[in-house]
Amino acid sequence: MASSARALEWKFSQVLGERQPGEKVDEIDMISAVEFESRGDYLAIGDHGGRIVLFQKKDRKDSHPRKVLEHTDYIVTSPPLYCYKTEFQSHEIEFDYLKSLEIGEKINKIRWCANPNSSLFVLSTNDRTIKLWKVSDHKVKINEMDSNVHVASENALLSERSFLNDQRKPSIPKGYQLEWIAKRPRNTSTFKESSNVTFDIEDFASSRCRRVYSHAHDYNINSLSINCDLETFLSADDLRINIWNLEVSNQCFNIIDLRPVDIEDLVEVITSAEFHPACCNLLAYSSSRGFIRLVDMRQSALCDQNAKLFQDRETFGSKSFFTEIAASTSDIKFAKDGRHILSRDYMNLKVFWLSFSLVLWNIG
């Protein structure tokens, strides 16, 4: 009871990354996307250079004095420590020759997928292309040999020279090569196999692109959301929302299209979209006019008719150029219980409540 009655207290925990005082930060190193894994065991960070860095949570050892612990009536725990795990180049600069448009490598969104095994799966996107990455842990046996035992002969020198030519390509992903090449003295030619060979087992993570979902968006992608069925996900740009299957990269289904016949008649754009956390048929998306629409994919193949419209009436009084900008909803998020939607605009955070009957709307 005492621990539950304590007020929530926020404390500084950790800084990720290294930066010296006064050091100039390049634009490609600026963070553009951050996403925790559902259990909080991993953290993914994307930057403007198209890189994704993964951190893994490790528990800290409690270092509280015994006298402090004896006088407290609640469990004292140390905050977790996130350690560097791996990084990889997710996106690179592309060029659309049909539109004469350069597509930057900046990571817009990162989403964690379900883990069917010990590997990690991450969805990432830039302005046009979505990629599914698989990150796996491996144990590598690296040879460490005694460089004091050598034989020098012409044949050994020739064999060594041919061996070194093959080392241009890394023998193991991430650039690991046999240690003896870098550690051996320069005045020796090769080594003689003997019992002075040791093996060092090291853990490292390798990344591999499993799927590429492209050529489905004409405008910048602003949202990614994994469905609770763990098989599909949505991607949204300014005018369209598409549904993908994780295993099918060459086909998607367009369920919402706001593009009018005449582009001059366009009055709003999509700013964010997300699946409901419990009902795989429901999704919500927000617009630049401050509206939030909750749609049911069981109604029709094209979900232009919304099931429920959410709006703050206070923001729709006298309109001007600045009030319309301030009323634009920039992001939305479902609560874990699926009964609330949190929205953010330029000035406020707003919470909308969903009745239980709405979540079960039109079932059967």
C-alpha positions in Angstrom: 0.0 0.0 0.0 2.8 2.4 0.9 4.6 1.8 -2.4 1.4 2.3 -4.5 0.6 5.5 -2.6 3.9 7.0 -3.4 3.8 9.9 -6.0 5.3 9.2 -9.4 8.8 10.6 -9.5 10.9 11.0 -12.6 14.7 10.9 -12.4 17.5 11.2 -14.9 18.7 7.7 -15.9 21.1 7.6 -18.8 22.6 9.4 -21.8 22.9 7.4 -25.0 25.6 8.4 -27.4 29.0 10.2 -27.1 29.4 13.9 -27.7 32.3 16.1 -26.6 31.6 19.6 -25.3 31.7 22.1 -28.2 31.7 19.3 -30.8 30.0 20.1 -34.0 27.1 17.8 -34.8 26.5 16.9 -38.5 23.0 16.8 -39.8 23.2 13.1 -40.7 23.9 12.3 -37.1 20.7 14.0 -35.8 18.1 11.6 -34.4 14.9 11.4 -36.5 13.0 8.3 -35.0 13.0 6.5 -31.6 11.0 3.4 -30.7 11.0 1.1 -27.7 10.3 -2.6 -28.1 7.0 -3.6 -26.5 8.6 -5.1 -23.4 11.2 -2.4 -23.1 14.1 -4.8 -23.6 15.4 -3.0 -26.7 15.5 0.5 -28.0 15.9 1.5 -31.7 17.1 4.9 -32.8 17.1 6.2 -36.4 19.0 9.2 -37.7 19.1 11.5 -40.8 21.9 9.4 -42.3 19.7 6.3 -42.7 21.3 4.4 -39.8 19.5 2.4 -37.1 21.2 1.8 -33.8 19.9 -0.8 -31.4 20.4 -0.8 -27.6 19.7 -3.7 -25.3 18.5 -3.3 -21.7 20.6 -4.8 -18.9 19.8 -4.7 -15.2 22.1 -2.7 -13.0 23.4 -4.0 -9.8 21.7 -2.3 -6.8 24.3 -0.2 -5.0 22.2 1.2 -2.3 23.7 1.2 1.2 22.2 -1.4 3.6 21.2 1.4 6.1 19.1 3.1 3.4 17.4 -0.1 2.5 16.5 -0.9 6.2 14.7 2.5 6.6 12.6 2.3 3.4 9.2 0.6 3.3 9.3 -0.1 -0.4 11.5 -2.0 -2.8 14.4 0.2 -4.1 15.4 -0.7 -7.6 17.9 0.8 -9.9 16.9 2.0 -13.4 17.8 -0.3 -16.3 20.9 0.4 -18.3 20.8 0.3 -22.1 23.9 -0.9 -23.7 24.9 -0.7 -27.4 24.0 -3.8 -29.3 24.5 -3.2 -33.0 23.9 -0.7 -35.8 23.3 -1.0 -39.6 22.6 1.1 -42.6 18.9 0.9 -43.2 18.4 3.3 -46.1 20.6 5.2 -48.6 20.0 8.1 -50.9 17.8 7.1 -53.9 16.8 8.9 -57.0 13.4 8.7 -58.7 14.2 9.1 -62.4 10.5 9.3 -63.4 9.9 12.4 -61.2 13.5 13.7 -61.1 13.3 13.6 -57.4 16.0 12.7 -54.9 14.8 10.6 -52.0 16.7 11.2 -48.8 17.9 8.4 -46.4 16.4 9.9 -43.3 14.5 7.4 -41.1 11.0 8.6 -40.6 9.5 5.8 -38.5 10.7 2.6 -36.8 8.4 -0.1 -35.6 9.2 -3.4 -33.8 7.6 -6.6 -35.1 6.7 -9.7 -33.2 9.6 -12.1 -32.6 8.8 -15.7 -33.7 12.2 -16.8 -32.4 15.3 -15.3 -30.8 15.9 -12.9 -33.7 14.6 -9.3 -33.7 12.5 -7.9 -36.5 12.3 -4.1 -37.2 10.3 -2.1 -39.8 11.9 1.1 -40.9 11.0 3.7 -43.6 12.2 6.8 -45.2 10.1 9.0 -47.4 9.2 6.3 -50.0 10.6 2.8 -49.1 9.8 0.5 -46.2 12.2 -2.3 -45.2 11.9 -5.2 -42.8 15.2 -6.0 -41.0 16.1 -9.2 -39.2 18.8 -8.9 -36.4 20.2 -12.2 -35.2 22.8 -13.0 -32.5 25.7 -15.2 -33.3 28.7 -16.6 -31.5 32.0 -16.4 -33.4 35.2 -18.2 -32.7 38.1 -16.0 -33.4 41.6 -17.5 -33.6 44.5 -16.0 -31.6 47.8 -17.6 -32.5 51.2 -17.4 -31.1 53.2 -15.0 -33.4 56.6 -16.1 -31.9 56.6 -19.4 -33.9 57.2 -18.9 -37.6 59.0 -20.5 -40.6 60.5 -18.4 -43.4 60.7 -20.0 -46.8 60.0 -18.9 -50.4 57.0 -21.3 -50.7 55.5 -20.0 -47.4 55.9 -16.4 -48.6 54.0 -17.2 -51.8 51.2 -19.0 -50.0 50.9 -16.1 -47.6 50.7 -13.6 -50.3 47.8 -15.5 -52.0 46.1 -15.8 -48.7 46.3 -12.1 -48.0 44.7 -11.3 -51.4 41.6 -13.2 -50.3 41.2 -11.1 -47.2 39.8 -8.1 -49.0 36.4 -9.5 -48.4 35.5 -10.0 -44.7 35.4 -13.6 -43.8 32.7 -12.8 -41.3 30.0 -10.1 -41.4 30.8 -6.8 -39.6 34.4 -7.0 -40.9 35.8 -9.6 -38.5 39.0 -11.2 -39.9 41.6 -13.6 -38.5 43.4 -11.8 -35.7 46.9 -13.0 -36.6 47.1 -10.9 -39.7 47.0 -7.7 -37.7 49.0 -8.9 -34.8 51.9 -10.7 -36.4 55.3 -8.9 -36.7 56.1 -7.5 -40.1 59.5 -9.2 -40.3 58.0 -12.6 -40.4 56.3 -14.4 -43.3 53.9 -17.0 -42.0 53.2 -19.2 -39.1 53.6 -22.8 -38.2 50.6 -24.6 -36.8 51.3 -25.7 -33.3 49.6 -26.1 -30.0 49.9 -22.3 -29.3 46.5 -21.6 -30.7 43.6 -20.2 -28.6 40.0 -19.5 -29.4 38.1 -16.5 -28.2 34.3 -16.8 -28.4 32.6 -13.4 -29.0 29.0 -12.5 -29.4 27.9 -10.2 -32.2 24.7 -9.3 -34.0 24.2 -9.4 -37.7 21.5 -7.6 -39.7 19.9 -8.7 -42.9 17.1 -7.0 -45.0 14.3 -9.5 -45.3 11.7 -7.5 -47.3 11.5 -4.3 -49.3 8.1 -2.6 -49.7 8.4 0.1 -52.3 6.6 1.9 -55.2 3.3 2.3 -53.3 3.5 5.9 -52.1 3.7 9.1 -54.1 4.1 11.3 -51.1 6.2 11.2 -48.0 5.4 8.3 -45.6 4.5 9.7 -42.2 3.2 6.6 -40.3 3.8 2.9 -39.8 1.6 0.7 -37.6 1.7 -3.1 -36.9 -1.7 -4.8 -36.6 -2.6 -6.8 -33.6 -3.0 -9.9 -35.9 0.9 -9.7 -36.2 0.6 -10.4 -39.9 -0.3 -7.0 -41.5 0.8 -3.4 -41.1 -0.3 -0.1 -42.5 1.7 2.7 -44.1 0.4 6.2 -44.6 1.4 9.3 -46.5 -0.3 12.6 -47.0 -3.2 11.2 -49.0 -3.2 7.5 -48.9 -3.2 4.6 -46.4 -2.1 1.2 -47.6 -2.3 -2.2 -45.9 0.6 -4.7 -46.3 1.2 -8.3 -45.4 4.6 -8.8 -43.8 5.3 -11.7 -46.1 4.2 -10.1 -49.3 6.3 -7.2 -50.5 5.1 -6.8 -54.1 1.4 -6.1 -53.3 -0.6 -3.9 -51.0 -4.2 -2.7 -50.6 -5.2 0.9 -50.7 -8.0 1.4 -48.2 -8.1 5.3 -47.9 -7.4 7.8 -50.7 -8.1 11.5 -50.1 -6.8 12.6 -53.4 -9.5 14.6 -55.2 -10.0 14.6 -59.0 -8.7 18.1 -59.0 -5.8 18.6 -56.7 -6.8 22.2 -56.2 -9.9 20.9 -54.3 -7.7 19.3 -51.6 -8.7 20.6 -48.2 -6.8 18.3 -45.8 -4.0 15.7 -45.7 -3.3 12.7 -43.5 -0.9 13.4 -40.7 -0.9 10.1 -38.7 -2.5 6.6 -38.7 -2.5 3.7 -36.3 -4.2 0.4 -35.8 -6.3 -0.4 -32.8 -4.3 -2.4 -30.2 -7.0 -5.1 -29.8 -9.4 -5.0 -32.8 -7.6 -5.9 -36.0 -10.4 -4.4 -38.1 -10.2 -0.9 -36.6 -7.8 1.9 -37.3 -7.7 5.6 -36.7 -6.1 8.4 -38.7 -5.8 12.2 -38.1 -5.8 15.1 -40.5 -4.4 18.5 -40.9 -7.9 20.0 -40.0 -7.7 18.5 -36.5 -10.1 15.6 -37.2 -9.6 12.1 -36.0 -11.5 9.4 -37.9 -12.0 5.8 -36.6 -12.8 3.5 -39.5 -13.8 -0.2 -39.7 -12.2 -2.2 -42.5 -15.2 -4.6 -42.5 -17.5 -2.0 -44.0 -16.0 -1.9 -47.5 -12.8 -2.4 -49.3 -12.3 1.4 -49.5 -12.8 2.9 -46.0 -13.6 6.5 -47.0 -16.7 6.4 -44.8 -15.6 6.8 -41.2 -17.2 5.0 -38.3 -16.7 7.8 -35.8 -15.4 11.4 -36.1 -13.6 13.0 -33.2 -13.0 16.7 -33.1 -12.6 19.4 -30.5 -15.3 21.9 -31.0 -13.4 24.7 -29.2 -10.9 24.8 -32.0 -13.5 25.4 -34.7 -14.6 29.0 -33.9 -13.4 31.9 -36.0 -10.8 30.6 -38.5 -7.7 32.1 -39.7 -4.4 31.0 -41.3 -2.7 30.6 -37.9 -5.7 28.8 -36.2 -5.8 26.2 -38.9 -2.1 25.5 -38.5 -2.4 25.3 -34.7 -5.4 23.0 -35.0 -3.6 20.5 -37.2 -3.2 17.1 -35.4 0.4 16.0 -35.8 0.2 12.6 -34.1 -2.2 10.1 -32.5 -1.7 7.1 -30.2 -4.1 4.5 -28.8 -3.9 3.6 -25.2 -3.1 0.0 -24.4 -6.7 -0.7 -23.3 -8.0 0.6 -26.7 -10.5 2.9 -25.0 -8.6 6.2 -25.3 -6.9 8.1 -28.1 -4.2 10.6 -27.3 -3.7 13.3 -29.9 -1.1 16.1 -30.2 -1.3 19.4 -32.1 1.0 22.4 -31.9 -0.5 23.7 -28.6 -2.2 20.9 -26.8 -2.5 17.2 -25.9 -6.1 15.9 -26.1 -7.6 12.6 -24.9 -10.6 11.1 -26.6 -12.6 8.3 -25.0 -14.1 5.4 -27.0 -17.1 3.6 -25.6 -17.0 -0.1 -25.4 -19.9 -0.4 -27.7 -18.0 1.6 -30.3 -15.1 -0.8 -30.2 -17.5 -3.7 -30.8 -19.3 -1.7 -33.5 -21.1 -3.8 -36.2 -19.7 -7.1 -35.1 -21.5 -10.0 -36.7 
